[in-house]
């Protein structure tokens, strides 16, 4: 057998092997578990998990959907009616241009992140307490009885630590209820819930 015939015979045998259905199935199975295929699985899992989290987040509602809503909040054993400010326009407006704030009322500013905050009293006509809270509703800084700003430039009242929430209450409330840095507050009650047993 010549070299050409030998090569031809080998090629024929290899061609027969490639046409073997059993061999093709084994090759296909190996391809399905190739490193490239395995490497794509974590990405697919992550995408599916992200989609599930997005669906759950939308089901609960976005923070902006609560903007301007009122919630009940227990502070020092007393119940307060708190207005939510959850969007940039409402957070910027705050308590501006309002004639007064009831003794058991307040405004809660909700931010999407934890960061240093600073508030001022421009166009606010009454004194308030400004409470800065972290993500766990712990009071991290307090400005008590902050007076209205009578002329520009209005001073700022910054937090000494990063905050996620800012709660504005009538002046003197924090002192009366013994709210001081380190105090952990109860978050607002869910929508539709207006009554709750006062904390012991």
N, C-alpha and C positions, 0 to 999 in steps of 0.2 A: 504494500500500500504506500503510495507516494505521500509526500508531505501535504500536498494540496488536498488529497482525498482524506488524510487523517484529520486535517483541520475541518474539512467539510463534514466528516462524520461526527466530530466533537460538536460542531455547530448544530447539527441535526439533533443530537442528543439534548443539547442545551435548549433548543427550540421546543423539543418535546416536553422538557421539564417546565418551561414557561407556560406551555399550553395545558399542563396538568391542573385540573380544577382543584384538587386537594392542596397543591402547592400555592395556588393563587389565594385560596381561602386563608392559609396560614400566613401568607405575606400580608394580606389585608388586615388580619388580626393584629400583626405586629405593628402595622402603620397606625392603627387606632390607638395603640398604647405607646406611641413614639414619644420621645421627650418633648417635642414641640406640642403635641396634643396635650400632654400632661401639664405643660407650662401654661396652657390657656385655661385650664380648669379653675385655678384660683381667681382669675379675672372674671370668669363667668359667674362664679359664686359671689364675688364682691358686687357685681352688677345686680344680681338678683336680690341680695341683701339690701342694697341701696334702694332698689325699687320698693321693697316691702316697707322700709323705713319711711320713704316718701309718702306711700299710701297711708300709713298710720298717722303721720304728721298732718296730712290734709284732712284726715277723718276727725282729728281733735280740733282743727281750725287754726288759722294763722293768728299771731298776736294782733295784727291790724284789725281783725274782725271784732275784737273786744274794745276797740278805741271808743272812748266816751261812755262806756258801760259803767255801771255802779256795782260794787261788791261790798259785802259786809266783812269787817275785819275786827278781830278782838285785840285790844291793846290795853295791857294792865288791868284786865278784868272788865273793861268797858267796850261797848260795841260802837264802831265807827262806820259811817257810810262813806266809802272811798270811791272816787272817780278815777278811772284808768286812762292814762295817756300813753299810748303804745306806738304812735307814728311820729315821724319827725315834725310835722306841722303842729300836732297837739302838744308834743313835748316842748317845742319852742314857745308856744302860746302860754301854756301852763295856766296860772291863776291871774293872768293879766286882765285888766278892765272889768274885774268883778267887784261889786260893792262890798262884799263881806264873805266870811267863811264861818259856817256854823260851828258851834262848840264841839260837836261830834261828827265833823266832816273832815275830809282831807282829799289829797290827790296823790296818786301813786304813779310815778314815771317808770315805765318798764323799758329796758334797753336789751338789745340782742346779745350784748357782750359785757364783759367785766373790764372796766377801764376807769382811770381817774375822771371825776366829774367836777363841774363847777357851775353853780347857779348864781343868778343875780335877781334883783328886785325891781327891775324896770317895769313901770306901769302896773305894779302891784300896790294897792292902796291900804294894806293892813299888814301888821307884823305876823310872821309865821316862824315855826320851828322847821328846820331842814334836816332830815335824817337820811344818812347814806347807809345803804345795806348791801352786804355781799350776796353771793349766789345762794347762800344758806339762810338768808333773811336775818343775818346777824348785824347788829348796828356797829359800823366801823368808824363813823364820825358823826358829829352833831354840831349844828349851829343853832343856838337857842335864841328865840325872840329877835329874829332878824328884822330890822325896821324897813319901811318902804324907802325907795330911792326917790329923793326929792329933786335932784338935779344931775345932769350928765357931767362926767362919765360915772356910771353906776359901778360900784365895786362888786367884785365876785366873791363868792363864798365857797371855796373849793373843799373837796374831801382830802383827808390826809392819806387815805388808802383807796384802792380801786373799789368800785361799786357797780352792782348790777341794777339795783333799784334805788329810787330816791322817793322818800315819803315827805310830803308837806302837810303840816298840821297847824292848827291855831297856836299862836304864841303862848308859851307856858304849859302846853300839854305834856311835853317830854318831862319837865320837872315835876309836874303834878302826878304823873304815872310812874315816876322813877325809871324812865327810859334813859339809859346811858350806854356808852361804848361797851361792847361785849354782850349786851342783852340780845337774846334771840327772839324775834317776833314771830307770831303765828301768821302765815300767809293768808291772803283773802279767801273767804269761803267760795266754793264753786257757784256758778250761776244758778239762780233759782233758790239757793239756800240762804235764808235770812235769819234763822234762829239756831243757836248753838249754846250749849251749856258753857257758862263762863269758866275759864281756867281757874283751878283752885289757887 
